[in-house]
Amino acid sequence: MPEIPDLAQPEGWLPLAFMLVMALSMLAYVILDGFDLGVGILLPRGDDTEKDLMIASIGPFWDANETWLVLGIGILLVAFPVAHGVILTALYLPISVMLLGLILRGVAFDFRVKAHAQHKESWNLAFFAGSLLAATSQGYMLGRVVTGFEVTLATTLFSLFIGLCLAAGYALLGATWLIIKTEGALQLKAVAQARVALVLTALGIGAVSFMTPALNDRIFDKWFQLENLLMVWPIPVVTLAVLFICWRSLGRLPVRLTDGNDYGDWVPFACAAGLYLLAFQGLAYALFPWLVLDEITIWDAASAPESLLIIFVGAIVVLPVIIGYSVFAYRVFGGKAAKLEYY
């Protein structure tokens, strides 16, 4: 374990504060943009009318959700420039693929409505492809970070596997979001899709939880040393409980929804978000205090305390604004999705 500076001094607590803000920004991005990426991944499963409603369910939110990604990467750049250079150099290709996917989504979102009927399905396919590219590339990047950017066949396959797991997890978020935002046949179809996605997500969580410590001895020791068990093992126990609650809720919803009773339609989405929160806690525990595993800590990578203090003042102003308009948008556009209209 590397030496931790005095947290009472600016050079100690400022990097820690920025690491927390960056981590929470990425968590918010994964959950919020995760559901609209998930809707994009599920788009081919709907008919033409259902696809319009699926797009309408994310229309007011999807662009603003990506603000959190910009904030997280921006903090990495200005607060941890040393790690920014190393990480973005190592992840140049998957970042390019992710940006290609996000651009493809943005173009397809607008063009699918304005295109002639014979071209609309092509733009639907482009929106699906962009969503899948963005989701899998993000998972691949996570795998590279967890393995310390080591390039071997095992770490590459592991990173690709996490990419597929994250796509399944986003599909779970997307399906549970559609349960909240839609009605009728599409809502029931989303319940069935959520059950399949939940199984795939659970298998992914289990496999990643097993493979991550197996690939790194230091992470293995943090999880399985006897003195750490009481602190870390509530995470997998609570994860199993959340998986059970989500499965049980999805099993009961079809009967209620068929009877016109939407009570509890938010529970699966809350459980899906909870799974991401728990996975985030486990990952944070495994990686802390490293930004580049076993090489660069958050204090090694941090800018000068004087610079961080100026940026910190700006963050105190900007962060509440981002949170405020996000909450406002979700309140204004609450309720069931209606057909998306362009004028």
FIMIMI-454451 format. One record per residue (C-alpha): y, z, x; residue number from 1. Coordinates in pm, whole numbers, always signed. Layout:
<r north="Y" up="Z" east="X" zalo="NUM"/>
...
END
This chain:
<r north="+0" up="+0" east="+0" zalo="1"/>
<r north="+335" up="-101" east="+155" zalo="2"/>
<r north="+606" up="+157" east="+205" zalo="3"/>
<r north="+844" up="+190" east="-91" zalo="4"/>
<r north="+1214" up="+248" east="-7" zalo="5"/>
<r north="+1411" up="+542" east="-140" zalo="6"/>
<r north="+1458" up="+462" east="-510" zalo="7"/>
<r north="+1772" up="+678" east="-522" zalo="8"/>
<r north="+1951" up="+420" east="-305" zalo="9"/>
<r north="+2076" up="+79" east="-427" zalo="10"/>
<r north="+1844" up="-104" east="-187" zalo="11"/>
<r north="+1556" up="+78" east="-354" zalo="12"/>
<r north="+1628" up="+68" east="-728" zalo="13"/>
<r north="+1818" up="-261" east="-761" zalo="14"/>
<r north="+1522" up="-486" east="-662" zalo="15"/>
<r north="+1301" up="-278" east="-891" zalo="16"/>
<r north="+1546" up="-321" east="-1181" zalo="17"/>
<r north="+1564" up="-697" east="-1131" zalo="18"/>
<r north="+1187" up="-718" east="-1104" zalo="19"/>
<r north="+1160" up="-540" east="-1439" zalo="20"/>
<r north="+1412" up="-772" east="-1606" zalo="21"/>
<r north="+1240" up="-1080" east="-1461" zalo="22"/>
<r north="+898" up="-959" east="-1572" zalo="23"/>
<r north="+1017" up="-878" east="-1925" zalo="24"/>
<r north="+1188" up="-1219" east="-1944" zalo="25"/>
<r north="+863" up="-1393" east="-1855" zalo="26"/>
<r north="+671" up="-1179" east="-2105" zalo="27"/>
<r north="+922" up="-1266" east="-2379" zalo="28"/>
<r north="+891" up="-1634" east="-2286" zalo="29"/>
<r north="+513" up="-1630" east="-2297" zalo="30"/>
<r north="+503" up="-1470" east="-2643" zalo="31"/>
<r north="+798" up="-1654" east="-2802" zalo="32"/>
<r north="+756" up="-1998" east="-2650" zalo="33"/>
<r north="+381" up="-1939" east="-2656" zalo="34"/>
<r north="+362" up="-1964" east="-3033" zalo="35"/>
<r north="+554" up="-2293" east="-3048" zalo="36"/>
<r north="+345" up="-2436" east="-2763" zalo="37"/>
<r north="+43" up="-2320" east="-2962" zalo="38"/>
<r north="+166" up="-2498" east="-3274" zalo="39"/>
<r north="+200" up="-2814" east="-3064" zalo="40"/>
<r north="-157" up="-2773" east="-2934" zalo="41"/>
<r north="-283" up="-2737" east="-3293" zalo="42"/>
<r north="-76" up="-3029" east="-3426" zalo="43"/>
<r north="-360" up="-3288" east="-3427" zalo="44"/>
<r north="-557" up="-3063" east="-3664" zalo="45"/>
<r north="-314" up="-3122" east="-3953" zalo="46"/>
<r north="-258" up="-3417" east="-4184" zalo="47"/>
<r north="+79" up="-3593" east="-4195" zalo="48"/>
<r north="+239" up="-3352" east="-4441" zalo="49"/>
<r north="+97" up="-3048" east="-4261" zalo="50"/>
<r north="+227" up="-3174" east="-3927" zalo="51"/>
<r north="+578" up="-3191" east="-4071" zalo="52"/>
<r north="+549" up="-2830" east="-4188" zalo="53"/>
<r north="+404" up="-2718" east="-3856" zalo="54"/>
<r north="+699" up="-2869" east="-3673" zalo="55"/>
<r north="+940" up="-2719" east="-3929" zalo="56"/>
<r north="+793" up="-2372" east="-3870" zalo="57"/>
<r north="+912" up="-2379" east="-3508" zalo="58"/>
<r north="+1217" up="-2603" east="-3549" zalo="59"/>
<r north="+1488" up="-2333" east="-3546" zalo="60"/>
<r north="+1330" up="-2138" east="-3259" zalo="61"/>
<r north="+1151" up="-2349" east="-3000" zalo="62"/>
<r north="+1450" up="-2457" east="-2794" zalo="63"/>
<r north="+1602" up="-2108" east="-2779" zalo="64"/>
<r north="+1267" up="-1958" east="-2679" zalo="65"/>
<r north="+1284" up="-2145" east="-2350" zalo="66"/>
<r north="+1600" up="-1950" east="-2261" zalo="67"/>
<r north="+1373" up="-1672" east="-2141" zalo="68"/>
<r north="+1204" up="-1904" east="-1892" zalo="69"/>
<r north="+1543" up="-2009" east="-1755" zalo="70"/>
<r north="+1647" up="-1644" east="-1726" zalo="71"/>
<r north="+1327" up="-1544" east="-1546" zalo="72"/>
<r north="+1344" up="-1827" east="-1293" zalo="73"/>
<r north="+1717" up="-1771" east="-1248" zalo="74"/>
<r north="+1659" up="-1407" east="-1157" zalo="75"/>
<r north="+1388" up="-1512" east="-911" zalo="76"/>
<r north="+1636" up="-1749" east="-747" zalo="77"/>
<r north="+1936" up="-1517" east="-717" zalo="78"/>
<r north="+1767" up="-1179" east="-676" zalo="79"/>
<r north="+1458" up="-1273" east="-472" zalo="80"/>
<r north="+1553" up="-1590" east="-278" zalo="81"/>
<r north="+1286" up="-1543" east="-9" zalo="82"/>
<r north="+1006" up="-1532" east="-266" zalo="83"/>
<r north="+1173" up="-1810" east="-468" zalo="84"/>
<r north="+1138" up="-2050" east="-175" zalo="85"/>
<r north="+776" up="-1958" east="-106" zalo="86"/>
<r north="+664" up="-1958" east="-471" zalo="87"/>
<r north="+834" up="-2280" east="-579" zalo="88"/>
<r north="+713" up="-2459" east="-266" zalo="89"/>
<r north="+355" up="-2352" east="-334" zalo="90"/>
<r north="+383" up="-2442" east="-704" zalo="91"/>
<r north="+578" up="-2766" east="-671" zalo="92"/>
<r north="+315" up="-2987" east="-838" zalo="93"/>
<r north="+228" up="-2765" east="-1139" zalo="94"/>
<r north="+599" up="-2693" east="-1197" zalo="95"/>
<r north="+662" up="-3068" east="-1206" zalo="96"/>
<r north="+378" up="-3109" east="-1457" zalo="97"/>
<r north="+519" up="-2826" east="-1669" zalo="98"/>
<r north="+867" up="-2980" east="-1671" zalo="99"/>
<r north="+716" up="-3317" east="-1765" zalo="100"/>
<r north="+540" up="-3149" east="-2056" zalo="101"/>
<r north="+855" up="-2970" east="-2173" zalo="102"/>
<r north="+1060" up="-3290" east="-2152" zalo="103"/>
<r north="+792" up="-3480" east="-2343" zalo="104"/>
<r north="+796" up="-3212" east="-2614" zalo="105"/>
<r north="+1174" up="-3223" east="-2646" zalo="106"/>
<r north="+1185" up="-3601" east="-2678" zalo="107"/>
<r north="+892" up="-3615" east="-2920" zalo="108"/>
<r north="+1035" up="-3338" east="-3139" zalo="109"/>
<r north="+1343" up="-3547" east="-3224" zalo="110"/>
<r north="+1193" up="-3895" east="-3214" zalo="111"/>
<r north="+894" up="-3824" east="-3440" zalo="112"/>
<r north="+1126" up="-3777" east="-3739" zalo="113"/>
<r north="+1351" up="-4076" east="-3667" zalo="114"/>
<r north="+1079" up="-4322" east="-3563" zalo="115"/>
<r north="+931" up="-4584" east="-3793" zalo="116"/>
<r north="+618" up="-4477" east="-3979" zalo="117"/>
<r north="+385" up="-4676" east="-3752" zalo="118"/>
<r north="+522" up="-4494" east="-3446" zalo="119"/>
<r north="+532" up="-4142" east="-3586" zalo="120"/>
<r north="+173" up="-4059" east="-3493" zalo="121"/>
<r north="+238" up="-4165" east="-3133" zalo="122"/>
<r north="+523" up="-3913" east="-3112" zalo="123"/>
<r north="+300" up="-3649" east="-3270" zalo="124"/>
<r north="+48" up="-3719" east="-2995" zalo="125"/>
<r north="+326" up="-3695" east="-2736" zalo="126"/>
<r north="+430" up="-3356" east="-2872" zalo="127"/>
<r north="+69" up="-3237" east="-2851" zalo="128"/>
<r north="+27" up="-3373" east="-2498" zalo="129"/>
<r north="+352" up="-3213" east="-2381" zalo="130"/>
<r north="+250" up="-2877" east="-2529" zalo="131"/>
<r north="-93" up="-2890" east="-2367" zalo="132"/>
<r north="+47" up="-2996" east="-2029" zalo="133"/>
<r north="+304" up="-2714" east="-2031" zalo="134"/>
<r north="+48" up="-2452" east="-2138" zalo="135"/>
<r north="-225" up="-2544" east="-1889" zalo="136"/>
<r north="+18" up="-2584" east="-1598" zalo="137"/>
<r north="+163" up="-2238" east="-1667" zalo="138"/>
<r north="-187" up="-2090" east="-1665" zalo="139"/>
<r north="-267" up="-2275" east="-1344" zalo="140"/>
<r north="+47" up="-2130" east="-1183" zalo="141"/>
<r north="-54" up="-1782" east="-1292" zalo="142"/>
<r north="-391" up="-1831" east="-1127" zalo="143"/>
<r north="-226" up="-1940" east="-804" zalo="144"/>
<r north="+1" up="-1633" east="-807" zalo="145"/>
<r north="-292" up="-1396" east="-867" zalo="146"/>
<r north="-489" up="-1548" east="-578" zalo="147"/>
<r north="-192" up="-1527" east="-340" zalo="148"/>
<r north="-157" up="-1909" east="-323" zalo="149"/>
<r north="-480" up="-1934" east="-125" zalo="150"/>
<r north="-615" up="-2289" east="-146" zalo="151"/>
<r north="-994" up="-2298" east="-170" zalo="152"/>
<r north="-1235" up="-2455" east="-415" zalo="153"/>
<r north="-1297" up="-2115" east="-578" zalo="154"/>
<r north="-927" up="-2033" east="-622" zalo="155"/>
<r north="-850" up="-2383" east="-752" zalo="156"/>
<r north="-1128" up="-2366" east="-1011" zalo="157"/>
<r north="-1015" up="-2016" east="-1103" zalo="158"/>
<r north="-657" up="-2135" east="-1154" zalo="159"/>
<r north="-773" up="-2429" east="-1368" zalo="160"/>
<r north="-983" up="-2189" east="-1575" zalo="161"/>
<r north="-684" up="-1962" east="-1636" zalo="162"/>
<r north="-490" up="-2271" east="-1744" zalo="163"/>
<r north="-748" up="-2340" east="-2015" zalo="164"/>
<r north="-754" up="-1971" east="-2114" zalo="165"/>
<r north="-376" up="-1963" east="-2152" zalo="166"/>
<r north="-386" up="-2277" east="-2368" zalo="167"/>
<r north="-640" up="-2103" east="-2594" zalo="168"/>
<r north="-418" up="-1794" east="-2604" zalo="169"/>
<r north="-117" up="-2004" east="-2699" zalo="170"/>
<r north="-326" up="-2167" east="-2973" zalo="171"/>
<r north="-399" up="-1816" east="-3103" zalo="172"/>
<r north="-27" up="-1736" east="-3110" zalo="173"/>
<r north="+47" up="-2067" east="-3278" zalo="174"/>
<r north="-219" up="-2024" east="-3546" zalo="175"/>
<r north="-114" up="-1669" east="-3627" zalo="176"/>
<r north="+251" up="-1783" east="-3643" zalo="177"/>
<r north="+150" up="-2049" east="-3897" zalo="178"/>
<r north="-20" up="-1780" east="-4105" zalo="179"/>
<r north="+318" up="-1609" east="-4137" zalo="180"/>
<r north="+530" up="-1920" east="-4187" zalo="181"/>
<r north="+319" up="-2143" east="-4414" zalo="182"/>
<r north="+137" up="-2130" east="-4747" zalo="183"/>
<r north="-162" up="-2282" east="-4923" zalo="184"/>
<r north="-416" up="-2503" east="-4749" zalo="185"/>
<r north="-231" up="-2509" east="-4417" zalo="186"/>
<r north="-216" up="-2130" east="-4408" zalo="187"/>
<r north="-591" up="-2102" east="-4475" zalo="188"/>
<r north="-660" up="-2365" east="-4211" zalo="189"/>
<r north="-452" up="-2161" east="-3965" zalo="190"/>
<r north="-667" up="-1854" east="-4035" zalo="191"/>
<r north="-982" up="-2049" east="-3944" zalo="192"/>
<r north="-816" up="-2188" east="-3631" zalo="193"/>
<r north="-699" up="-1840" east="-3532" zalo="194"/>
<r north="-1055" up="-1705" east="-3551" zalo="195"/>
<r north="-1181" up="-1976" east="-3315" zalo="196"/>
<r north="-884" up="-1929" east="-3080" zalo="197"/>
<r north="-938" up="-1552" east="-3082" zalo="198"/>
<r north="-1298" up="-1593" east="-2963" zalo="199"/>
<r north="-1187" up="-1828" east="-2684" zalo="200"/>
<r north="-902" up="-1594" east="-2589" zalo="201"/>
<r north="-1136" up="-1294" east="-2578" zalo="202"/>
<r north="-1379" up="-1483" east="-2354" zalo="203"/>
<r north="-1088" up="-1583" east="-2131" zalo="204"/>
<r north="-956" up="-1228" east="-2106" zalo="205"/>
<r north="-1302" up="-1099" east="-2017" zalo="206"/>
<r north="-1366" up="-1368" east="-1757" zalo="207"/>
<r north="-1024" up="-1332" east="-1594" zalo="208"/>
<r north="-1056" up="-951" east="-1590" zalo="209"/>
<r north="-1385" up="-990" east="-1405" zalo="210"/>
<r north="-1286" up="-1270" east="-1170" zalo="211"/>
<r north="-945" up="-1142" east="-1058" zalo="212"/>
<r north="-1071" up="-827" east="-879" zalo="213"/>
<r north="-1373" up="-1021" east="-755" zalo="214"/>
<r north="-1143" up="-1262" east="-570" zalo="215"/>
<r north="-923" up="-994" east="-410" zalo="216"/>
<r north="-1052" up="-672" east="-251" zalo="217"/>
<r north="-718" up="-494" east="-283" zalo="218"/>
<r north="-702" up="-557" east="-658" zalo="219"/>
<r north="-1066" up="-449" east="-687" zalo="220"/>
<r north="-984" up="-119" east="-521" zalo="221"/>
<r north="-680" up="-57" east="-745" zalo="222"/>
<r north="-893" up="-103" east="-1057" zalo="223"/>
<r north="-1218" up="+62" east="-961" zalo="224"/>
<r north="-1137" up="+349" east="-726" zalo="225"/>
<r north="-1233" up="+674" east="-895" zalo="226"/>
<r north="-884" up="+828" east="-879" zalo="227"/>
<r north="-737" up="+529" east="-1065" zalo="228"/>
<r north="-986" up="+509" east="-1350" zalo="229"/>
<r north="-810" up="+745" east="-1591" zalo="230"/>
<r north="-480" up="+562" east="-1543" zalo="231"/>
<r north="-599" up="+201" east="-1583" zalo="232"/>
<r north="-903" up="+206" east="-1809" zalo="233"/>
<r north="-707" up="+270" east="-2131" zalo="234"/>
<r north="-588" up="-92" east="-2093" zalo="235"/>
<r north="-931" up="-257" east="-2151" zalo="236"/>
<r north="-1021" up="+2" east="-2416" zalo="237"/>
<r north="-704" up="-67" east="-2617" zalo="238"/>
<r north="-755" up="-442" east="-2564" zalo="239"/>
<r north="-1098" up="-421" east="-2727" zalo="240"/>
<r north="-949" up="-225" east="-3016" zalo="241"/>
<r north="-675" up="-486" east="-3069" zalo="242"/>
<r north="-933" up="-768" east="-3059" zalo="243"/>
<r north="-1135" up="-588" east="-3327" zalo="244"/>
<r north="-830" up="-529" east="-3549" zalo="245"/>
<r north="-726" up="-894" east="-3517" zalo="246"/>
<r north="-1075" up="-1022" east="-3601" zalo="247"/>
<r north="-1105" up="-786" east="-3897" zalo="248"/>
<r north="-763" up="-884" east="-4030" zalo="249"/>
<r north="-840" up="-1256" east="-4000" zalo="250"/>
<r north="-1167" up="-1199" east="-4184" zalo="251"/>
<r north="-993" up="-1035" east="-4478" zalo="252"/>
<r north="-694" up="-1270" east="-4507" zalo="253"/>
<r north="-860" up="-1572" east="-4680" zalo="254"/>
<r north="-946" up="-1372" east="-4992" zalo="255"/>
<r north="-597" up="-1221" east="-5019" zalo="256"/>
<r north="-418" up="-1548" east="-4944" zalo="257"/>
<r north="-625" up="-1735" east="-5203" zalo="258"/>
<r north="-510" up="-1477" east="-5458" zalo="259"/>
<r north="-147" up="-1527" east="-5355" zalo="260"/>
<r north="-125" up="-1195" east="-5169" zalo="261"/>
<r north="+49" up="-1230" east="-4830" zalo="262"/>
<r north="+21" up="-861" east="-4747" zalo="263"/>
<r north="-74" up="-818" east="-4382" zalo="264"/>
<r north="-20" up="-1182" east="-4283" zalo="265"/>
<r north="+183" up="-1058" east="-3984" zalo="266"/>
<r north="-100" up="-843" east="-3842" zalo="267"/>
<r north="-285" up="-1121" east="-3650" zalo="268"/>
<r north="+36" up="-1236" east="-3480" zalo="269"/>
<r north="+123" up="-878" east="-3386" zalo="270"/>
<r north="-227" up="-835" east="-3243" zalo="271"/>
<r north="-200" up="-1161" east="-3047" zalo="272"/>
<r north="+135" up="-1047" east="-2902" zalo="273"/>
<r north="-25" up="-710" east="-2825" zalo="274"/>
<r north="-301" up="-882" east="-2628" zalo="275"/>
<r north="-39" up="-1053" east="-2412" zalo="276"/>
<r north="+143" up="-724" east="-2362" zalo="277"/>
<r north="-178" up="-552" east="-2250" zalo="278"/>
<r north="-271" up="-840" east="-2020" zalo="279"/>
<r north="+79" up="-824" east="-1875" zalo="280"/>
<r north="+40" up="-451" east="-1806" zalo="281"/>
<r north="-288" up="-508" east="-1629" zalo="282"/>
<r north="-145" up="-792" east="-1422" zalo="283"/>
<r north="+167" up="-593" east="-1332" zalo="284"/>
<r north="-48" up="-300" east="-1219" zalo="285"/>
<r north="-270" up="-527" east="-1009" zalo="286"/>
<r north="+16" up="-712" east="-835" zalo="287"/>
<r north="+284" up="-444" east="-790" zalo="288"/>
<r north="+481" up="-432" east="-560" zalo="289"/>
<r north="+399" up="-782" east="-434" zalo="290"/>
<r north="+581" up="-1103" east="-531" zalo="291"/>
<r north="+356" up="-1302" east="-298" zalo="292"/>
<r north="+26" up="-1116" east="-291" zalo="293"/>
<r north="-31" up="-921" east="+32" zalo="294"/>
<r north="+266" up="-1095" east="+200" zalo="295"/>
<r north="+607" up="-1037" east="+37" zalo="296"/>
<r north="+707" up="-730" east="-165" zalo="297"/>
<r north="+998" up="-720" east="-408" zalo="298"/>
<r north="+1204" up="-532" east="-146" zalo="299"/>
<r north="+1120" up="-782" east="+129" zalo="300"/>
<r north="+1233" up="-1070" east="-92" zalo="301"/>
<r north="+1546" up="-912" east="-241" zalo="302"/>
<r north="+1903" up="-1023" east="-177" zalo="303"/>
<r north="+2151" up="-784" east="-14" zalo="304"/>
<r north="+2228" up="-475" east="-226" zalo="305"/>
<r north="+2595" up="-577" east="-252" zalo="306"/>
<r north="+2498" up="-913" east="-401" zalo="307"/>
<r north="+2244" up="-757" east="-634" zalo="308"/>
<r north="+2504" up="-511" east="-764" zalo="309"/>
<r north="+2739" up="-794" east="-865" zalo="310"/>
<r north="+2454" up="-983" east="-1032" zalo="311"/>
<r north="+2344" up="-663" east="-1205" zalo="312"/>
<r north="+2682" up="-629" east="-1375" zalo="313"/>
<r north="+2650" up="-987" east="-1502" zalo="314"/>
<r north="+2296" up="-921" east="-1624" zalo="315"/>
<r north="+2413" up="-619" east="-1823" zalo="316"/>
<r north="+2652" up="-850" east="-2010" zalo="317"/>
<r north="+2426" up="-1155" east="-2051" zalo="318"/>
<r north="+2097" up="-990" east="-2146" zalo="319"/>
<r north="+2221" up="-821" east="-2468" zalo="320"/>
<r north="+2378" up="-1152" east="-2575" zalo="321"/>
<r north="+2047" up="-1335" east="-2535" zalo="322"/>
<r north="+1861" up="-1062" east="-2722" zalo="323"/>
<r north="+2129" up="-1054" east="-2994" zalo="324"/>
<r north="+2132" up="-1424" east="-3075" zalo="325"/>
<r north="+1751" up="-1437" east="-3061" zalo="326"/>
<r north="+1723" up="-1156" east="-3316" zalo="327"/>
<r north="+1994" up="-1322" east="-3528" zalo="328"/>
<r north="+1813" up="-1657" east="-3526" zalo="329"/>
<r north="+1482" up="-1503" east="-3632" zalo="330"/>
<r north="+1654" up="-1315" east="-3914" zalo="331"/>
<r north="+1847" up="-1617" east="-4041" zalo="332"/>
<r north="+1543" up="-1845" east="-4039" zalo="333"/>
<r north="+1294" up="-1588" east="-4164" zalo="334"/>
<r north="+1057" up="-1658" east="-4451" zalo="335"/>
<r north="+829" up="-1952" east="-4513" zalo="336"/>
<r north="+889" up="-2286" east="-4343" zalo="337"/>
<r north="+1042" up="-2567" east="-4548" zalo="338"/>
<r north="+1037" up="-2938" east="-4477" zalo="339"/>
<r north="+1242" up="-3021" east="-4168" zalo="340"/>
<r north="+1535" up="-3249" east="-4251" zalo="341"/>
<r north="+1757" up="-3449" east="-4013" zalo="342"/>
<r north="+2097" up="-3584" east="-4113" zalo="343"/>
END
